[in-house]
Structures are given as C-alpha cells and as structure tokens.
Amino acid sequence: MPTIKTTKTKRKDAGTGSDWKSLVQGFVGNVLEQMSENVSHKIHAWLKVLKRKTIGAVMMFFGLAYLLIGLSMYLNSILAKILPGLGYVTVGILAVLIGVLISSDEVK
C-alpha cells in the first residue's frame, strides 16, 4: 500500500509541475506575441511616415528645380542684352553656393 500512495503523490506533483510549466509557457507566449504586435505596429507607422516624407522631399526637389529654372530664364531675359546666358550662370552659381552652405559640417 505505501507504493500506491507514493505513486499518487508523484502523479499529483507531476500534474502541478506541468500545470506551472504550461502556465509559464502561456504567459511567455502571450507576452512575446504582444511585443511582436507592438513592434509590427510601430514599424508600420514608421514606414507610413517615411513614405510621406520621401514623397514630400521629391516634390520639394522638383519644385526647387522649376523655381531655379524659372528664375534663371527670367534673369536671362533681363540680362541677355549684356551677355546671353548670364541669368543661367548666375542662378547656377547661387545654387552651388546654397548647396555648399547646406552641406558644410560647421554648425554655427
């Protein structure tokens, strides 16, 4: 008879051990799933913002190009009497100087 009690005790302990194990695995699984969903959501939101900023930057680039072309054509029509093409050269030099100032490493 003592062997039956020890067997029942072992089964009872084994049952509670597997219950704890499944409880911990379930908890860890839920935590990891929630973290995965949070990371996925944040990446999706970041990509949406990145797309909007990229489209905005491309549109600003095209707008700046048209602005500089228009400005150079306007200056060329005014300065063509002095020297043909002087408006294009002037705007080109201005664009290069602005680019150099923007890309310089010195912060004032």
Backbone as a ProteinNet text record, in pm:
[ID]
protein_1_A
[PRIMARY]
MPTIKTTKTKRKDAGTGSDWKSLVQGFVGNVLEQMSENVSHKIHAWLKVLKRKTIGAVMMFFGLAYLLIGLSMYLNSILAKILPGLGYVTVGILAVLIGVLISSDEVK
[TERTIARY]
77.5	0	82.6	192.8	271.4	315.1	334.1	375.6	265.9	141.4	30.3	25.5	46.7	44.3	157	275.9	387	362.7	300.3	269.5	168.6	64.4	-34.6	29.9	119.6	187.4	273.3	343.1	424.3	336.9	225	134.8	79	47.5	-5.8	101.3	224.1	333.4	363.8	361.7	390	281.6	157.6	47.5	60.3	95	108.7	231	335.1	454.3	422.7	348.2	314	214.7	130.2	39	117.7	216.9	301.7	377.4	425.8	501.8	412.8	292.6	202.9	158.5	140.6	104.1	215.3	337.2	451.8	470.2	458.9	472.4	363.3	242.2	133.1	156.8	203.3	231.2	341.9	451.2	563.6	520.3	441.9	392.6	306	218.8	133.4	214.6	314.5	399.6	476.2	532.9	607.9	516.9	396.1	301.6	263.3	240.6	206	322.5	444.5	562.4	577.2	554.1	563.5	461.3	339.1	236.3	272.6	327.5	367.9	479.4	578.9	689.7	639.2	554.8	499.2	420	341.7	261.9	351.8	457.2	548.2	623.9	665.3	735.4	642.1	517	420	397.2	384.4	365	488.4	607.2	731.2	743.6	707.9	714.3	614.9	498.2	399.5	453.8	517.5	576.1	691.3	772.1	884.6	837.5	730.2	675.4	629.1	557.9	508.8	625.1	727.5	841.3	919.6	931.2	1002.3	928.1	797.8	718.7	728.2	722.8	737.1	872.7	978.7	1112.8	1127.7	1071.4	1078.5	1002	884.6	806.2	878.1	943.4	1019.5	1137	1200.6	1311.8	1264.5	1152.8	1101	1057.5	995.7	955.7	1075.5	1180.8	1301.9	1365.9	1364.7	1421.1	1343.7	1210.4	1130.3	1150.1	1162.7	1186.2	1318.5	1422.8	1553.9	1555.1	1487.9	1481.6	1405.2	1293.3	1216.3	1294.3	1362.7	1442.4	1555.1	1619.1	1728.9	1677.1	1560.2	1502.9	1465.1	1409.9	1373	1497	1598.5	1721.6	1789	1783.1	1843.8	1771	1639.3	1567	1601.1	1630	1667.4	1813.5	1902	2045.6	2097.7	2010.1	2055.6	2115.1	2074.2	2128.9	2276.8	2313.4	2452.3	2535.7	2493.6	2566.6	2467.5	2446.3	2349.9	2393.5	2298.9	2327.8	2369.9	2379.9	2425.2	2324.8	2197.1	2095.9	2112.9	2140.1	2159.8	2284.8	2390.6	2515.6	2496.5	2426.2	2403.1	2325	2216.4	2135.8	2213.4	2294.2	2376.3	2475.9	2541.2	2636.9	2564.5	2447.9	2369.4	2330.5	2288.7	2250.5	2370.1	2485.1	2606.1	2644.7	2638.2	2672.4	2576.1	2446.8	2349.8	2377.5	2409.3	2441.3	2564.2	2666	2787.8	2758.5	2678.6	2645.5	2562.3	2470	2385.1	2465.9	2556.7	2630.1	2755.5	2785.7	2906.2	2886.4	2995.3	2991.8	2990	3028.9	3035	2894.5	2866.7	2738	2762.7	2690.7	2713.9	2606.7
-120.1	0	128.1	135	257.7	292	193.8	224	294.9	266	331.4	478.7	508.7	648.2	728.1	671.9	744	764.3	668.2	682	794	797.9	904.1	1039.3	1043.7	1167.8	1213.7	1122.2	1157.9	1210.1	1146.4	1191.8	1329.7	1351.9	1481.1	1589.5	1562.7	1657.8	1678.4	1571.3	1583.8	1665.3	1648.6	1724.4	1872.6	1909.1	2050.4	2110.1	2031.1	2080.4	2110.5	2024.9	2050.9	2165.8	2184.4	2299.2	2429.4	2432.7	2552.1	2575.7	2467.2	2477.8	2533.8	2483	2532.9	2675.4	2709.2	2844.9	2943.4	2907.7	2994	3004.5	2892.7	2895.5	2981.2	2969.7	3051.9	3199.3	3231.8	3371.3	3427.4	3353.5	3398.7	3409.8	3313.8	3319.4	3440.9	3475	3593.3	3722	3727.3	3845.9	3865	3757.7	3767.4	3803.9	3750.3	3783.6	3931.1	3983.7	4124.3	4213.4	4174.6	4251.5	4250.9	4137.7	4126.3	4216.2	4220.3	4306.9	4453.7	4490.2	4629.3	4671.3	4585.8	4617	4626.8	4534.8	4537.8	4665.6	4707	4828.8	4951.9	4957.1	5071.5	5077.4	4964.4	4961.9	5007.3	4962.8	5002.3	5153.8	5210	5354.6	5430.4	5379.7	5445.2	5443.3	5330.9	5323.1	5419.2	5435.3	5529	5671.7	5709.1	5842.6	5858.6	5753.8	5759.6	5779.3	5710.5	5727.6	5870.8	5926.4	6063.6	6162.3	6144.2	6235.9	6222.6	6101.5	6080.4	6146.6	6128.6	6192.2	6343.7	6394.8	6538.8	6590.9	6516.2	6558.5	6558.7	6457.6	6453	6570.1	6599.7	6711.9	6845.3	6860.4	6983	6994.7	6882.3	6883.9	6931.2	6874.9	6917.3	7063.7	7106	7246.3	7339.1	7301	7382.5	7387.5	7275.1	7272.7	7367.1	7361.3	7451.5	7596.9	7623.5	7759	7812.9	7732	7776.7	7793.3	7704.7	7718	7844.5	7867.3	7989.4	8114.7	8113.9	8229.6	8254.3	8147.3	8164.8	8213.3	8167.6	8216.4	8364.2	8402	8541.2	8630.5	8590.5	8670.5	8673.6	8563.1	8559.4	8653.6	8663.5	8754.9	8900.8	8930.3	9067.2	9095.5	8999.8	9021.9	8978.3	8932.4	8884.8	8997.8	9119.8	9234.5	9253.4	9226	9242.4	9124.3	9004.6	8883.9	8766.7	8705.2	8593.5	8477.1	8423.2	8310.5	8351.8	8480.7	8528	8493.4	8488.5	8452.4	8308.1	8216.1	8075.1	8057.5	8127.9	8117.3	8171.9	8283.1	8345.3	8252	8193.4	8102.8	7975	7927	7808.9	7832.1	7947.2	7981.3	7994.2	8056.8	8070.5	7933.2	7842.9	7707.8	7632.9	7645.3	7579	7635.2	7766.4	7826.9	7782.7	7776.1	7729.7	7584	7501.8	7361.3	7345.3	7427.1	7421.3	7463.5	7567.9	7613.4	7509.8	7445.6	7345.8	7221.5	7179.8	7055.4	7073.3	7195.5	7215.1	7152.7	7103.3	7036.7	7132.3	7255.3	7351.9	7396.8	7391.7	7438.4	7567.8	7669.6	7799.6	7828
0	0	0	66.5	61.9	-80.7	-165.4	-302.6	-379.9	-349.1	-417.4	-378.7	-252.1	-208.3	-273.2	-279.2	-340.7	-489.5	-554.9	-696.8	-717.2	-631.8	-641.1	-613.2	-517	-484.1	-601.3	-662.6	-778	-891.5	-916.1	-1022.4	-990.2	-862.8	-822.6	-841.7	-799.3	-817.3	-964.3	-1040	-1183.3	-1250.5	-1206.9	-1265.3	-1235.5	-1113.6	-1079.9	-1147.9	-1164.8	-1235.5	-1380.8	-1445.9	-1584.8	-1595.5	-1492.5	-1492.2	-1485.1	-1395.7	-1387.1	-1516.3	-1572.2	-1696.5	-1807.7	-1820.9	-1925.5	-1895.8	-1768.5	-1731.2	-1767.8	-1734.8	-1766.3	-1917.8	-1988.5	-2134.2	-2197.4	-2148	-2199.6	-2174.2	-2052.5	-2019.2	-2106.4	-2118.2	-2200.5	-2346.4	-2393	-2531.4	-2555.6	-2461.4	-2475.1	-2472.5	-2384.1	-2376.2	-2507.3	-2559.7	-2685.3	-2802.1	-2802.6	-2909.6	-2903.7	-2784.2	-2768.3	-2809.6	-2771.4	-2811.3	-2962.5	-3024.9	-3169.8	-3238	-3184.7	-3241.4	-3225	-3108.3	-3085.1	-3180	-3196.5	-3286.2	-3430.2	-3469.4	-3604.7	-3628.1	-3529.7	-3543.1	-3554.4	-3471.6	-3476.2	-3608.4	-3660.8	-3789.6	-3900.5	-3896.7	-3997.7	-3993.7	-3873.8	-3859.3	-3907.3	-3875.7	-3919	-4070.6	-4134.5	-4280	-4345.1	-4284.7	-4337.6	-4333.6	-4221.2	-4208.6	-4308.1	-4323.6	-4416.5	-4560.3	-4598.2	-4733.5	-4755.3	-4656.8	-4670.7	-4681.4	-4599.8	-4603.7	-4734.1	-4784.6	-4910.8	-5025.9	-5030.6	-5136	-5124.6	-5002	-4980.8	-5026.8	-4997.6	-5037.6	-5189.3	-5255.1	-5401.7	-5461.9	-5407.6	-5459.3	-5435.6	-5319	-5294.2	-5390.3	-5422.3	-5516.6	-5654.5	-5701.9	-5832.4	-5829.3	-5719.9	-5708.6	-5710.5	-5640.1	-5638.7	-5776.7	-5847	-5982.2	-6074	-6069.4	-6152.3	-6111.7	-5982.7	-5935.4	-5989.1	-5979.1	-6027.3	-6178.6	-6251.1	-6397.1	-6434.2	-6368.3	-6396.9	-6363.5	-6249.6	-6209.7	-6309.3	-6352	-6447.5	-6582.1	-6626.4	-6752.6	-6740.9	-6625.8	-6603.7	-6603.8	-6528.3	-6525.8	-6661.5	-6734.3	-6865.8	-6961.6	-6948.4	-7036.7	-7004.2	-6877.4	-6839.8	-6876	-6847.2	-6865.4	-7001.8	-7091.8	-7222.3	-7305.3	-7278.7	-7352.4	-7319.6	-7195.3	-7153	-7201.9	-7165.3	-7203	-7205.7	-7321.9	-7328.7	-7237.9	-7162	-7072.7	-6934	-6908.8	-6777.7	-6666.7	-6696.7	-6597.5	-6551.2	-6646.7	-6611.3	-6524.9	-6562.3	-6486.8	-6344.7	-6333.8	-6203.2	-6110.2	-6161.4	-6079.7	-6048.9	-6141	-6116.5	-6004.8	-6007.6	-5901.8	-5767.8	-5768.9	-5646.6	-5590.6	-5677.4	-5633	-5575.5	-5637.3	-5586.7	-5449.7	-5433.7	-5304.8	-5194.2	-5226.4	-5126.4	-5090.7	-5188.9	-5162.8	-5076.1	-5101	-5020.4	-4876.4	-4858.7	-4724	-4648.4	-4717.4	-4651.3	-4614	-4701.7	-4676.4	-4592.4	-4552.4	-4470.9	-4333.6	-4276.3	-4147.3	-4029.9	-4052.1	-3943.4	-3906	-3776.2	-3726.2	-3650.8	-3689.1	-3624.8	-3523
[MASK]
++++++++++++++++++++++++++++++++++++++++++++++++++++++++++++++++++++++++++++++++++++++++++++++++++++++++++++

